[in-house]
Amino acid sequence: MDIIDVKNVNLTLGKTQILKDINVSFEQGRIHGLIGRNGSGKTMLMKCICGFIKPTSGEITVLGKRIGKDVDFPKNIGIIIETPGFIPYYSGYKNLKLLAGLNNKIGKNEIMQSMEQVGLDPKLKRHVRKYSLGMRQRLGLAQAIMENPDLLILDEPFNGLDKDGVKDMREYLLSYKEQGKTILICSHSAEDISVLCETVHEMDKGVIERIKDEG
């Protein structure tokens, strides 16, 4: 079953065509990779899938709902796109508590558990503005997983992580997939993609093609 289905999607901003007739689907329960140089269209495609940008033409279905028609934003997904934004003078836990209050689906225990799962101490009072880049990235992942979504969309989730941090995150994402979850991940690191992903699509100048499929 496909959890994401992109049909004939084009995106033009100003006079520049960013996405060119994209047709791609991503199967449920697998880790899918997107690779490509800066400016190839990877992040824009992710933003379209998440409902942040409306395509010029075409249709995107996520979890059975057409984005921009059935729903404005897909439900039951966790997202990291570009640098996660948090309130700098709040602690990590307080930031997540504030975000969790938007949906009121989870409480203190789930927030604390998500932080612990990515290697952060939920009781740490340090303000996020004093976090390292790696700690911010971990907090972003904690925010993405805290409501236990069926789909994770992660744009460069390993930025700022040291070697041990990358290893921890890889192990966590593989364990998340084992729970039947689906992950779409974009990374500059060929090693991250090779270790994690069962399918890999390459983007170049707004065009996409599949280059790896482990069946």
N, C-alpha and C positions, 0 to 999 in steps of 0.2 A: 504494500500500500504506500502511495506517495503522500508524504506529509506536506511537501511544498511542490507546487506545479506552476511554472512560469511559461506563458504562451505568448509568442509574438510580441514581446515587450521591447519598445523603443523609448528612449529618453533623450530629449533635446533640451539643453539649457542655453538660452540665447541663440547663437548660431552654431553651437557645437553639439554634435550628436555624441552622447555619452554611452548609450547602450544601443546596439544594432540588432534588431530582430532576435532577441534572446528566447530560446526554447530550451528549457531544462527542467528536470524534475528530480526531487531528492526523496529517497525511500525512507520510510520509518524504521527506527531502530538501528541506524548506522551512523558512523561519523564520516561526514563529507568534507572535502577540502576544496578551497578556492585559492588559486595562486595567480600571480601576474605582477607585472611591474607597477610602480606608482603611476596613477593616471589611467590604468587599464580598464577601470569600471567596477572593480570588485566591491568597494565600499558603497558605491551608488546602487548596485544591485541589491546589496544587503538592506540599504535604507528603503528601497522600493518594497522589498519583501516584508519589512517591518511596518510599512505604511507611513514612513516619515516623509517620503517623496512620492508624488503621484506620477506614474509613467505617462509619457505623451500618448502612447497607444499600447494595446495589449491587455492581458489579464493575468493576475496573480492570485492563486488560491493557496491558503495556508490552513491546515487542519479542517479542510472542507468548507471554508468560508472565503468568499471572494473579497479581496482587500479593496476598500473604497466603494463597495456595493453592499455586501452583507454586513461587513464591519469596517470601521475606519482603521483599526489596529487589530492585529491578530491577538487572540486571547491565549493564555497558558503558554507563553514563551518567556525566556530569559534572554537579555540582550546586553552585549558589550559592543558598542560601536564608537571608535575613537576613544580618547581619554575619558574615563568615567568622571562625571561632574558631581561633586559633593559639597556640602556647606563646610567651608574650611575651618570654622571655629566650633564645630560640633565634633564629638568623638565618632569613631566608626560605628559603634552600636547605635548611638543617637541618630546618625544619618539613616541607618537601615530601618530603625523604628519609625522614623518620619515617612520613609518611602512605603513601608509595609502598611501604614495607616491609610494609604490611598485606596487599597483594595479590601482591607480588613479581613484578609483570609488567614493570616497567621499571627502568632503572638510571640512573647518573649523567648520561649524555648526554641522555636524554629529559627528565630533570628540568631540566637547565640550558637545554635548548632551549625548553622551555615557558616558563621565566622570561624568556628573551630575546625570545620571540614577543610577550609582553605588555609589553615595555619595562622589565624589571627586570634588574639585574646579578646573576647567580647567585653571583659571587665577593664580593659586598658582605657584610661581617661584621656590619653593624649589626643589633642585636636588633629583632625585630618590634615590640616595645613603643615603639620610637622611630620607627616608620614613620608617615607621614602616612596619613590615611584613604584617599586615592587609591592609595597604594602597597599598602595592605592589600587594597584591592579588586582591584588587578592581581594580587596574590599569590593571592587567591581564585580568579581566573580561570585562573591558571597551574595551580593545583591541580585545577581542573575539567577542564582539557584535557590534562593531562600523560600520561594513559594512552590518549589518542587515542580517546575514546568515540564511539559512533555518535549519541548523543543528549546535548544540553546542556539543562539546566533552570536558568534564571537569573532570580532574583528581584531586581530593581533592581540590575543589575550595574554601572550607571554612577554610582552614589552616590559622591560624594567626588572624582570625576574632574574635572579642569579641561577647558577647551574642546579642547585638543590631545589630552588623554587620551581624551575621548569620541570624537573623530575616529579615533584609533588603534584603539579597541575596535570601533567600527562596521566599519572596514575589515577588521579581523581576523575578526569574526563573518561578514561576507559572504564572505570567502575560505574560511572553514571550511565554510560551506554549499556552496560550489562543489566541495568534495571529496565531496559526496553526504551530508553530515551533516545532522541535524535539530536545530533549536533552538526551544525554547519559552521566551519571554522576557516578563517582567512589568516594566513601567516606568511611572513617573508622567509621563514625558516624551512628549507627543504626537509630537514631532519624531523621537525615537528610533524609536518604533513605526512612524511613517509611512515613514521612510527604510529600515528593515530588514525589515518584516514583509509577507508575502504574504497571510496571513490574520490577521484581528484579531477577537477575541472580547471582548465587554464583560461584566463581572460587576457586578451590583447586588443587594444584599441576598440573596446566595446563589444567584441565578439567573443563567444564562449565555445569551448570544445572539451569533450571528455578525453582525458589522457590515461586514466587508470580506473579499472573496475575489477575488484576482487570477487565479483559475483555474489 
